[in-house]
Amino acid sequence: MELNIRKYFTNFVRGMGSLNIMGYNFKPYWMKDNLTPQEQDALAIKRDWEKVGEDLRISMDNFKKSLSNKLKD
């Protein structure tokens, strides 16, 4: 019996994308009913990059603070 990883992975991802428990569909709070799947994906990617940018800003601010504290000593 050959393992078809691609089929299992595809089914897993499809199942995670349509989480349905006891007839209730759970959707992330940001999903809009009036958007196409492609627009949903674009919105999700946009929000992911916004979070990355926020993390980078925080890291750079922390680095600047630690560097200025070291230069004062």
C-alpha positions as CSV (number, residue, x, y, z in Angstrom):
1,M,0.0,0.0,0.0
2,E,1.5,3.2,-1.2
3,L,1.1,6.3,1.0
4,N,-0.3,9.2,-0.8
5,I,1.1,12.1,1.2
6,R,-0.2,14.8,-1.1
7,K,-3.8,13.5,-0.8
8,Y,-3.6,13.3,3.0
9,F,-2.1,16.8,3.2
10,T,-4.7,18.3,0.8
11,N,-7.5,16.7,2.8
12,F,-6.0,17.9,6.1
13,V,-5.6,21.5,4.8
14,R,-9.1,21.5,3.3
15,G,-10.5,20.2,6.6
16,M,-8.7,22.8,8.7
17,G,-10.0,25.5,6.4
18,S,-13.6,24.5,6.9
19,L,-13.7,23.8,10.6
20,N,-17.2,22.5,11.3
21,I,-18.1,21.1,14.7
22,M,-21.5,19.8,15.3
23,G,-23.0,21.8,12.5
24,Y,-21.5,25.1,13.5
25,N,-18.9,26.6,11.2
26,F,-16.2,28.4,13.0
27,K,-14.6,31.2,11.0
28,P,-11.9,33.6,12.1
29,Y,-13.3,36.9,13.2
30,W,-11.8,38.7,10.2
31,M,-13.4,36.6,7.5
32,K,-16.1,38.4,5.6
33,D,-19.0,36.6,3.9
34,N,-19.0,38.9,0.9
35,L,-15.4,38.2,-0.2
36,T,-14.2,35.5,-2.6
37,P,-11.7,32.9,-1.3
38,Q,-8.9,34.8,-3.1
39,E,-9.9,38.0,-1.4
40,Q,-10.0,36.2,2.0
41,D,-6.5,34.9,1.4
42,A,-5.2,38.4,0.4
43,L,-6.8,39.8,3.6
44,A,-5.2,37.1,5.7
45,I,-1.7,37.6,4.1
46,K,-2.1,41.4,4.6
47,R,-2.8,41.0,8.3
48,D,0.1,38.5,8.7
49,W,2.5,41.0,7.2
50,E,1.1,43.8,9.4
51,K,1.9,41.6,12.4
52,V,5.4,41.0,11.1
53,G,5.9,44.7,10.7
54,E,4.7,45.4,14.2
55,D,7.0,42.8,15.6
56,L,9.9,44.3,13.7
57,R,9.1,47.8,14.9
58,I,9.0,46.5,18.5
59,S,12.3,44.7,18.1
60,M,14.1,47.7,16.5
61,D,12.8,50.0,19.3
62,N,14.1,47.6,21.9
63,F,17.4,47.3,20.2
64,K,17.7,51.1,20.0
65,K,17.0,51.5,23.7
66,S,19.5,48.8,24.7
67,L,22.1,50.3,22.4
68,S,21.6,53.8,23.8
69,N,21.8,52.5,27.3
70,K,25.1,50.8,26.5
71,L,26.5,53.9,25.0
72,K,25.6,56.0,28.1
73,D,27.6,53.7,30.3
